[in-house]
Amino acid sequence: MPNVRLIARLDIKGPNLIKGVHLEGLRVIGDPQEYARMYYEQGADELVYIDIVASLYGRSKLTEIVRRAAHDVFVPMTVGGGIRNVDDVGDLLRAGADKVAINTAAVRRPELVTEVSRRYGSQAMVLSIEAKQQAPGKWEVYTDCGRERSGVDAIEWARRGVGLGAGEHLRHVQRARPQLAGHPHPGQARVGRLRFDRRHEEHGHDPASRNNARRRRRRRLSRVVHRPGDERDQ
């Protein structure tokens, strides 16, 4: 049986955790810190933070949210939204992120994928792909939170991203027509069959990215050892 990771995605707008359908009809759910802690305590293997409006406004405000989460969450964190250059990546990794997910900036300037991979290692570079079905078997990449067409074929872009140095794909797909829950998704299946080229995994490794989760796990163990009592048992 293949290994399965339980990954919780948190969509962020400003300081709030939000929920919507295809990134529309958004409503505020609550404090992302509270939900991140809840998902972690319930056994999530990884958290993904996405600022869904960052690309529209040319900024990302996730640094402080990530910094807060790093004190309470001890699993890998992937962060995306509004990342424009290598300096933005460094800021997020120093705040506590383990990986960054890039969509819009990577489509506009594909060499950014290689730059991030070379400086921080491909394990820190996640290619985020927002795809919409245009015809049977045809998927197009969208940018700017799924609002702008790129003219780029999603399957070819996923394959090219591997060659550029991406270590993972983060896929968000929208169907042209509703499908019954539980039916396999052909676009995801085709991307999922691509084999990753991990030759650049160790190249340009920055300890800050790979060791963030490890340090948080050690800090968690330290807290467990030295905490006088577990409030949850009171």
Order of alpha helices (4+ residues) and beta strands (2+ residues): beta-beta-beta-alpha-beta-alpha-alpha-beta-alpha-beta-alpha-alpha-beta-beta-beta-alpha-beta-alpha-alpha
